C-alpha cells in the first residue's frame, strides 16, 4: 500500500511483500494468493486431527499489490497456520487460522512491522482439483500512530482449478475501510501457475513459472496516496524448488508513474529475488 503517500497526505514527515492461506508468499507478502506462487505446502500433525504449517522467506523487497512496503529494501517474513481436518469424506470442507508477519518501512511514521491474522474456510472438490477459499484478514501495523488509521479488515473469495499442466485461480477481496481510512476498497486478480517438468535436474529440483494481474480500487484514493481511484499491478516469475527451499525471481510493477507514487520508485517495475522455506 502507498504508505508513504498516505503518511504525507496526513502530515507525517516524508515518503515510502508469503496467499491468504497459512503459507508464505514467495514474492509479495501476505494477503494474496494473487501475488505469487507460494512454496509447496509441508505440514505436521496438530491437535484435533488438524495440521500445522509454518514458513519463512527473505526477499530484497516486500511488494504489496505492486507497491513496495520496505522502500525497496530487504524484507524478512514468517508465517504460521493451523488447518482442521475436513468435515467428512462427503463434505471436504476445512477451516484454517494463521498469522503472517513482515518488517515494513514507512518513513516518518514509526511503523516497524506488519502482522496479519487470518482465518477462513476451504472447500476442495474433484480430488482437490477445484478449490474455494472464503477468508478474512486483519492487517495490523505495529507502532503506527492510531491517527493514521493503518489497521484494517479485508474479506475475500478465491477460486482455483488444477488442470495438471497449469493451475489457474481468481479472487475478489473487499475492505469496508481500507488502509489509512481510505474507504471501500475492492481488489480483483487472476493468476496462472505452470509446472515445468521438462526441465529435469534431479528429483530434488523442480521449476515452475507464474503470472498474475490485479486491479485495486480505492474509494478515497487521496488518503491511500494515489491520484486516481484504481490502479493495475502484475507479476511474472520463476520459482525453483531446490532440496526443500524455493528460490524465486519475480518481475513486478504497476501502471503508477513515479509522479503518481509521490516521486518515489516504490511503484516502479522491478525484479524481486527471494528464498523461502515451508515446514
Secondary structure as a PSIPRED ss2 file (coil, helix, strand):
# PSIPRED VFORMAT (PSIPRED V4.0)

   1 X C   1.000  0.000  0.000
   2 X C   1.000  0.000  0.000
   3 X H   0.000  1.000  0.000
   4 X H   0.000  1.000  0.000
   5 X H   0.000  1.000  0.000
   6 X H   0.000  1.000  0.000
   7 X H   0.000  1.000  0.000
   8 X H   0.000  1.000  0.000
   9 X H   0.000  1.000  0.000
  10 X C   1.000  0.000  0.000
  11 X C   1.000  0.000  0.000
  12 X C   1.000  0.000  0.000
  13 X C   1.000  0.000  0.000
  14 X C   1.000  0.000  0.000
  15 X C   1.000  0.000  0.000
  16 X C   1.000  0.000  0.000
  17 X C   1.000  0.000  0.000
  18 X C   1.000  0.000  0.000
  19 X C   1.000  0.000  0.000
  20 X C   1.000  0.000  0.000
  21 X C   1.000  0.000  0.000
  22 X C   1.000  0.000  0.000
  23 X C   1.000  0.000  0.000
  24 X C   1.000  0.000  0.000
  25 X C   1.000  0.000  0.000
  26 X C   1.000  0.000  0.000
  27 X C   1.000  0.000  0.000
  28 X C   1.000  0.000  0.000
  29 X C   1.000  0.000  0.000
  30 X C   1.000  0.000  0.000
  31 X C   1.000  0.000  0.000
  32 X C   1.000  0.000  0.000
  33 X C   1.000  0.000  0.000
  34 X C   1.000  0.000  0.000
  35 X C   1.000  0.000  0.000
  36 X C   1.000  0.000  0.000
  37 X C   1.000  0.000  0.000
  38 X C   1.000  0.000  0.000
  39 X C   1.000  0.000  0.000
  40 X C   1.000  0.000  0.000
  41 X C   1.000  0.000  0.000
  42 X C   1.000  0.000  0.000
  43 X C   1.000  0.000  0.000
  44 X E   0.000  0.000  1.000
  45 X E   0.000  0.000  1.000
  46 X C   1.000  0.000  0.000
  47 X H   0.000  1.000  0.000
  48 X H   0.000  1.000  0.000
  49 X H   0.000  1.000  0.000
  50 X C   1.000  0.000  0.000
  51 X E   0.000  0.000  1.000
  52 X E   0.000  0.000  1.000
  53 X E   0.000  0.000  1.000
  54 X E   0.000  0.000  1.000
  55 X E   0.000  0.000  1.000
  56 X E   0.000  0.000  1.000
  57 X E   0.000  0.000  1.000
  58 X E   0.000  0.000  1.000
  59 X E   0.000  0.000  1.000
  60 X C   1.000  0.000  0.000
  61 X C   1.000  0.000  0.000
  62 X C   1.000  0.000  0.000
  63 X E   0.000  0.000  1.000
  64 X E   0.000  0.000  1.000
  65 X C   1.000  0.000  0.000
  66 X C   1.000  0.000  0.000
  67 X E   0.000  0.000  1.000
  68 X E   0.000  0.000  1.000
  69 X C   1.000  0.000  0.000
  70 X C   1.000  0.000  0.000
  71 X C   1.000  0.000  0.000
  72 X C   1.000  0.000  0.000
  73 X C   1.000  0.000  0.000
  74 X C   1.000  0.000  0.000
  75 X E   0.000  0.000  1.000
  76 X E   0.000  0.000  1.000
  77 X E   0.000  0.000  1.000
  78 X E   0.000  0.000  1.000
  79 X E   0.000  0.000  1.000
  80 X E   0.000  0.000  1.000
  81 X E   0.000  0.000  1.000
  82 X E   0.000  0.000  1.000
  83 X E   0.000  0.000  1.000
  84 X C   1.000  0.000  0.000
  85 X C   1.000  0.000  0.000
  86 X C   1.000  0.000  0.000
  87 X C   1.000  0.000  0.000
  88 X C   1.000  0.000  0.000
  89 X C   1.000  0.000  0.000
  90 X C   1.000  0.000  0.000
  91 X C   1.000  0.000  0.000
  92 X C   1.000  0.000  0.000
  93 X E   0.000  0.000  1.000
  94 X E   0.000  0.000  1.000
  95 X E   0.000  0.000  1.000
  96 X E   0.000  0.000  1.000
  97 X E   0.000  0.000  1.000
  98 X E   0.000  0.000  1.000
  99 X E   0.000  0.000  1.000
 100 X E   0.000  0.000  1.000
 101 X E   0.000  0.000  1.000
 102 X E   0.000  0.000  1.000
 103 X E   0.000  0.000  1.000
 104 X C   1.000  0.000  0.000
 105 X C   1.000  0.000  0.000
 106 X C   1.000  0.000  0.000
 107 X C   1.000  0.000  0.000
 108 X C   1.000  0.000  0.000
 109 X C   1.000  0.000  0.000
 110 X C   1.000  0.000  0.000
 111 X C   1.000  0.000  0.000
 112 X C   1.000  0.000  0.000
 113 X E   0.000  0.000  1.000
 114 X E   0.000  0.000  1.000
 115 X E   0.000  0.000  1.000
 116 X E   0.000  0.000  1.000
 117 X E   0.000  0.000  1.000
 118 X E   0.000  0.000  1.000
 119 X E   0.000  0.000  1.000
 120 X E   0.000  0.000  1.000
 121 X E   0.000  0.000  1.000
 122 X E   0.000  0.000  1.000
 123 X E   0.000  0.000  1.000
 124 X E   0.000  0.000  1.000
 125 X E   0.000  0.000  1.000
 126 X C   1.000  0.000  0.000
 127 X C   1.000  0.000  0.000
 128 X C   1.000  0.000  0.000
 129 X C   1.000  0.000  0.000
 130 X E   0.000  0.000  1.000
 131 X E   0.000  0.000  1.000
 132 X E   0.000  0.000  1.000
 133 X E   0.000  0.000  1.000
 134 X E   0.000  0.000  1.000
 135 X E   0.000  0.000  1.000
 136 X E   0.000  0.000  1.000
 137 X E   0.000  0.000  1.000
 138 X E   0.000  0.000  1.000
 139 X E   0.000  0.000  1.000
 140 X E   0.000  0.000  1.000
 141 X E   0.000  0.000  1.000
 142 X E   0.000  0.000  1.000
 143 X C   1.000  0.000  0.000
 144 X C   1.000  0.000  0.000
 145 X C   1.000  0.000  0.000
 146 X H   0.000  1.000  0.000
 147 X H   0.000  1.000  0.000
 148 X H   0.000  1.000  0.000
 149 X C   1.000  0.000  0.000
 150 X C   1.000  0.000  0.000
 151 X C   1.000  0.000  0.000
 152 X E   0.000  0.000  1.000
 153 X E   0.000  0.000  1.000
 154 X E   0.000  0.000  1.000
 155 X E   0.000  0.000  1.000
 156 X E   0.000  0.000  1.000
 157 X E   0.000  0.000  1.000
 158 X E   0.000  0.000  1.000
 159 X E   0.000  0.000  1.000
 160 X E   0.000  0.000  1.000
 161 X E   0.000  0.000  1.000
 162 X E   0.000  0.000  1.000
 163 X C   1.000  0.000  0.000
 164 X C   1.000  0.000  0.000
 165 X C   1.000  0.000  0.000
 166 X C   1.000  0.000  0.000
 167 X E   0.000  0.000  1.000
 168 X E   0.000  0.000  1.000
 169 X E   0.000  0.000  1.000
 170 X E   0.000  0.000  1.000
 171 X E   0.000  0.000  1.000
 172 X E   0.000  0.000  1.000
 173 X E   0.000  0.000  1.000
 174 X E   0.000  0.000  1.000
 175 X E   0.000  0.000  1.000
 176 X C   1.000  0.000  0.000
 177 X C   1.000  0.000  0.000
 178 X C   1.000  0.000  0.000
 179 X C   1.000  0.000  0.000
 180 X C   1.000  0.000  0.000
 181 X C   1.000  0.000  0.000
 182 X C   1.000  0.000  0.000
 183 X C   1.000  0.000  0.000
 184 X C   1.000  0.000  0.000
 185 X E   0.000  0.000  1.000
 186 X E   0.000  0.000  1.000
 187 X E   0.000  0.000  1.000
 188 X E   0.000  0.000  1.000
 189 X E   0.000  0.000  1.000
 190 X E   0.000  0.000  1.000
 191 X E   0.000  0.000  1.000
 192 X E   0.000  0.000  1.000
 193 X E   0.000  0.000  1.000
 194 X E   0.000  0.000  1.000
 195 X E   0.000  0.000  1.000
 196 X C   1.000  0.000  0.000
 197 X C   1.000  0.000  0.000
 198 X C   1.000  0.000  0.000
 199 X C   1.000  0.000  0.000
 200 X C   1.000  0.000  0.000
 201 X C   1.000  0.000  0.000
 202 X C   1.000  0.000  0.000
 203 X C   1.000  0.000  0.000
 204 X C   1.000  0.000  0.000
 205 X E   0.000  0.000  1.000
 206 X E   0.000  0.000  1.000
 207 X E   0.000  0.000  1.000
 208 X E   0.000  0.000  1.000
 209 X E   0.000  0.000  1.000
 210 X E   0.000  0.000  1.000
 211 X E   0.000  0.000  1.000
 212 X E   0.000  0.000  1.000
 213 X E   0.000  0.000  1.000
 214 X E   0.000  0.000  1.000
 215 X E   0.000  0.000  1.000
 216 X E   0.000  0.000  1.000
 217 X E   0.000  0.000  1.000
 218 X E   0.000  0.000  1.000
 219 X C   1.000  0.000  0.000
 220 X C   1.000  0.000  0.000
 221 X H   0.000  1.000  0.000
 222 X H   0.000  1.000  0.000
 223 X H   0.000  1.000  0.000
 224 X H   0.000  1.000  0.000
 225 X C   1.000  0.000  0.000
 226 X C   1.000  0.000  0.000
 227 X C   1.000  0.000  0.000
 228 X C   1.000  0.000  0.000
 229 X C   1.000  0.000  0.000
 230 X E   0.000  0.000  1.000
 231 X E   0.000  0.000  1.000
 232 X E   0.000  0.000  1.000
 233 X E   0.000  0.000  1.000
 234 X E   0.000  0.000  1.000
 235 X E   0.000  0.000  1.000
 236 X E   0.000  0.000  1.000
 237 X E   0.000  0.000  1.000
 238 X E   0.000  0.000  1.000
 239 X E   0.000  0.000  1.000
 240 X E   0.000  0.000  1.000
 241 X E   0.000  0.000  1.000
 242 X E   0.000  0.000  1.000
 243 X C   1.000  0.000  0.000
 244 X C   1.000  0.000  0.000
 245 X E   0.000  0.000  1.000
 246 X E   0.000  0.000  1.000
 247 X E   0.000  0.000  1.000
 248 X E   0.000  0.000  1.000
 249 X E   0.000  0.000  1.000
 250 X E   0.000  0.000  1.000
 251 X E   0.000  0.000  1.000
 252 X E   0.000  0.000  1.000
 253 X E   0.000  0.000  1.000
 254 X E   0.000  0.000  1.000
 255 X C   1.000  0.000  0.000
 256 X C   1.000  0.000  0.000
 257 X C   1.000  0.000  0.000
 258 X C   1.000  0.000  0.000
 259 X C   1.000  0.000  0.000
 260 X C   1.000  0.000  0.000
 261 X C   1.000  0.000  0.000
 262 X C   1.000  0.000  0.000
 263 X C   1.000  0.000  0.000
 264 X C   1.000  0.000  0.000
 265 X C   1.000  0.000  0.000
 266 X C   1.000  0.000  0.000
 267 X C   1.000  0.000  0.000
 268 X C   1.000  0.000  0.000
 269 X C   1.000  0.000  0.000
 270 X E   0.000  0.000  1.000
 271 X E   0.000  0.000  1.000
 272 X E   0.000  0.000  1.000
 273 X E   0.000  0.000  1.000
 274 X E   0.000  0.000  1.000
 275 X E   0.000  0.000  1.000
 276 X E   0.000  0.000  1.000
 277 X E   0.000  0.000  1.000
 278 X E   0.000  0.000  1.000
 279 X C   1.000  0.000  0.000
